[in-house]
Amino acid sequence: MTKRYEDTDTVLKANLKRMYLETMMEPDEAPSLFIVKMEKLRSKLANEAAFTMTNDEVMLNILAKLPK
């Protein structure tokens, strides 16, 4: 049950943003599939949370999430 004061829309937006920021590429994951997953999250963030990023920001995020 949702508490009366809890704004579910805000929680959803925060969860989407956290999911995007915390997603890391697994060592055995195909790079192309990881990029597609990140692009889907980016699109969802833009559509549902009005959170947009430039292409450069996205590329830097993806590069930072690659396994070392």
Phi and psi in degrees as GROMACS dihedral restraints (atoms count N, CA, C in turn):
[ dihedral_restraints ]
;  ai    aj    ak    al  type     phi  dphi    fc
    3     4     5     6     1   -85.4    20    10
    4     5     6     7     1   134.5    20    10
    6     7     8     9     1   -70.4    20    10
    7     8     9    10     1   151.1    20    10
    9    10    11    12     1   -58.7    20    10
   10    11    12    13     1   -39.2    20    10
   12    13    14    15     1   -85.7    20    10
   13    14    15    16     1   -10.1    20    10
   15    16    17    18     1   -78.3    20    10
   16    17    18    19     1   124.3    20    10
   18    19    20    21     1   -90.8    20    10
   19    20    21    22     1   103.1    20    10
   21    22    23    24     1   -65.3    20    10
   22    23    24    25     1   -30.7    20    10
   24    25    26    27     1   -64.9    20    10
   25    26    27    28     1   -43.1    20    10
   27    28    29    30     1   -65.8    20    10
   28    29    30    31     1   -39.5    20    10
   30    31    32    33     1   -63.7    20    10
   31    32    33    34     1   -43.1    20    10
   33    34    35    36     1   -60.6    20    10
   34    35    36    37     1   -45.8    20    10
   36    37    38    39     1   -62.1    20    10
   37    38    39    40     1   -43.2    20    10
   39    40    41    42     1   -65.6    20    10
   40    41    42    43     1   -39.8    20    10
   42    43    44    45     1   -65.2    20    10
   43    44    45    46     1   -40.8    20    10
   45    46    47    48     1   -62.2    20    10
   46    47    48    49     1   -45.4    20    10
   48    49    50    51     1   -65.4    20    10
   49    50    51    52     1   -42.3    20    10
   51    52    53    54     1   -63.6    20    10
   52    53    54    55     1   -41.0    20    10
   54    55    56    57     1   -61.8    20    10
   55    56    57    58     1   -42.7    20    10
   57    58    59    60     1   -63.8    20    10
   58    59    60    61     1   -45.2    20    10
   60    61    62    63     1   -71.8    20    10
   61    62    63    64     1   -30.0    20    10
   63    64    65    66     1   -93.2    20    10
   64    65    66    67     1   -10.3    20    10
   66    67    68    69     1   -69.3    20    10
   67    68    69    70     1   126.9    20    10
   69    70    71    72     1  -121.6    20    10
   70    71    72    73     1   150.6    20    10
   72    73    74    75     1   -77.5    20    10
   73    74    75    76     1   131.4    20    10
   75    76    77    78     1   -76.2    20    10
   76    77    78    79     1   149.4    20    10
   78    79    80    81     1   -58.0    20    10
   79    80    81    82     1   -31.7    20    10
   81    82    83    84     1   -98.1    20    10
   82    83    84    85     1     8.1    20    10
   84    85    86    87     1   -84.4    20    10
   85    86    87    88     1   139.2    20    10
   87    88    89    90     1   -69.6    20    10
   88    89    90    91     1   130.6    20    10
   90    91    92    93     1   -55.8    20    10
   91    92    93    94     1   -40.0    20    10
   93    94    95    96     1   -64.3    20    10
   94    95    96    97     1   -38.4    20    10
   96    97    98    99     1   -69.7    20    10
   97    98    99   100     1   -35.9    20    10
   99   100   101   102     1   -64.4    20    10
  100   101   102   103     1   -43.6    20    10
  102   103   104   105     1   -63.1    20    10
  103   104   105   106     1   -41.8    20    10
  105   106   107   108     1   -62.4    20    10
  106   107   108   109     1   -42.6    20    10
  108   109   110   111     1   -61.1    20    10
  109   110   111   112     1   -43.1    20    10
  111   112   113   114     1   -67.0    20    10
  112   113   114   115     1   -38.0    20    10
  114   115   116   117     1   -65.5    20    10
  115   116   117   118     1   -38.1    20    10
  117   118   119   120     1   -63.9    20    10
  118   119   120   121     1   -43.1    20    10
  120   121   122   123     1   -63.8    20    10
  121   122   123   124     1   -39.6    20    10
  123   124   125   126     1   -61.6    20    10
  124   125   126   127     1   -44.9    20    10
  126   127   128   129     1   -63.4    20    10
  127   128   129   130     1   -42.4    20    10
  129   130   131   132     1   -63.0    20    10
  130   131   132   133     1   -41.1    20    10
  132   133   134   135     1   -62.5    20    10
  133   134   135   136     1   -41.8    20    10
  135   136   137   138     1   -67.0    20    10
  136   137   138   139     1   -40.4    20    10
  138   139   140   141     1   -78.9    20    10
  139   140   141   142     1   -41.8    20    10
  141   142   143   144     1   -97.4    20    10
  142   143   144   145     1   -26.0    20    10
  144   145   146   147     1  -118.5    20    10
  145   146   147   148     1     1.2    20    10
  147   148   149   150     1    53.6    20    10
  148   149   150   151     1    36.9    20    10
  150   151   152   153     1  -110.4    20    10
  151   152   153   154     1   109.8    20    10
  153   154   155   156     1  -111.3    20    10
  154   155   156   157     1   153.7    20    10
  156   157   158   159     1  -135.7    20    10
  157   158   159   160     1   149.7    20    10
  159   160   161   162     1   -75.9    20    10
  160   161   162   163     1   163.2    20    10
  162   163   164   165     1   -61.0    20    10
  163   164   165   166     1   -36.6    20    10
  165   166   167   168     1   -63.9    20    10
  166   167   168   169     1   -41.9    20    10
  168   169   170   171     1   -62.6    20    10
  169   170   171   172     1   -41.6    20    10
  171   172   173   174     1   -63.8    20    10
  172   173   174   175     1   -45.2    20    10
  174   175   176   177     1   -63.3    20    10
  175   176   177   178     1   -41.6    20    10
  177   178   179   180     1   -64.4    20    10
  178   179   180   181     1   -39.5    20    10
  180   181   182   183     1   -62.1    20    10
  181   182   183   184     1   -45.6    20    10
  183   184   185   186     1   -63.9    20    10
  184   185   186   187     1   -44.1    20    10
  186   187   188   189     1   -62.5    20    10
  187   188   189   190     1   -35.9    20    10
  189   190   191   192     1   -71.0    20    10
  190   191   192   193     1   -20.5    20    10
  192   193   194   195     1   -96.0    20    10
  193   194   195   196     1     1.3    20    10
  195   196   197   198     1   -72.0    20    10
  196   197   198   199     1   147.3    20    10
  198   199   200   201     1   -67.4    20    10
  199   200   201   202     1   149.0    20    10
